[in-house]
């Protein structure tokens, strides 16, 4: 081993099993090198000079988050007993060495987030038949997604996000859908093109083979066509990311059968038609984003069944009708984005009961004010830290009248000003009631109250 790898520690070989990050077997042979938690240890270019043949029993090598630099040395193939190799976030560059294919005992391989690793995935990686997890994401790999990956029968996690495969002219190998043990498939930002149906295999025969998959991400590619109905047969799915593609057609109502689903992200596509009411069956759902599509119709009242929902976005569609009051039942909601639609009518007072709400955007609709909203949105005369969280830190509500336009402009700081005023001296009565009553009255009178509350729009009240 290169002298000084563990600077400040003795280089006496008899003491090496006591060095930080080193584990040995009973015979004193090193079986693990794990520096992932030893932040004070620097490795640098000494990694490339390491005598890998000195570690015949090494089963784990974790140098993640160490700035190694340079290329992965081809001598790494000498670690014939290795089962776990993590070189993520190491500042590595160059091509993946074919000698990685010699590590036939490898079960876990992570070389992600090195950015400058380039070239294609070497075919020798097809020898790693014991691989359970392969993560090559966030590099500069090119070429194609190789078909041999579909022969790694034991693999459960395949993550190839954010590479430069075929410069945006890539497809998914058909035999990838033979990996019946696959639990995670993440191919986001891989330059994949073509119909989503054919890219995900013949429907319904191929994709439905992935019975164990719980995480599917193909975001930020160039998929076209409709969402395959076979997706609805993958009942273990917990996360679906199909966003930022060119997927068209309607949202299949059968998605409502995926009772384990926690994340459904379909934003930035060409989806049209109604939001299926069956989405209300997804009671485990926490994140729902259908924004930036061409959806029409009303917001289904079945949304009120999603008690675990924390983030809900329908912005930039063509939804009409009113905002259903049942949204106020979603007590865990932290972000609500309904902007840029054709919604009409009053803002439901129930929204004011969403005490965890920190991000609210209802702008660019045809909504009107609600006199009952402000008692919930604004603090009571007696405020404290417990109830100050009821005020969203971001409020954007463009309403028709002059006063509501003023509220939208000042929405970033007005409610905080109300909070400060009530904390200091309590709400002072005005000719129209308290400061939170600006929703109730005509623009002229309410505007005067805003001027008074902000001391003629003094700059010190901006956030």
Beta strands, then each sheet from edge to edge (+ up, - down):
strand 1: 22-24
strand 2: 30-34
strand 3: 60-62
strand 4: 84-86
strand 5: 93-95
strand 6: 108-110
strand 7: 116-118
strand 8: 133-135
strand 9: 157-159
strand 10: 184-186
strand 11: 193-195
strand 12: 215-217
strand 13: 222-224
strand 14: 239-241
strand 15: 248-249
strand 16: 263-265
strand 17: 270-273
strand 18: 287-289
strand 19: 294-295
strand 20: 311-313
strand 21: 335-337
strand 22: 344-346
strand 23: 359-361
strand 24: 366-368
strand 25: 394-396
sheet 1: 1+ 2- 3- 4- 6- 8- 9- 10- 12- 14- 16- 18- 20- 21- 23- 25-
sheet 2: 5+ 7+
sheet 3: 11+ 13+
sheet 4: 15+ 17+ 19+
sheet 5: 22+ 24+
end
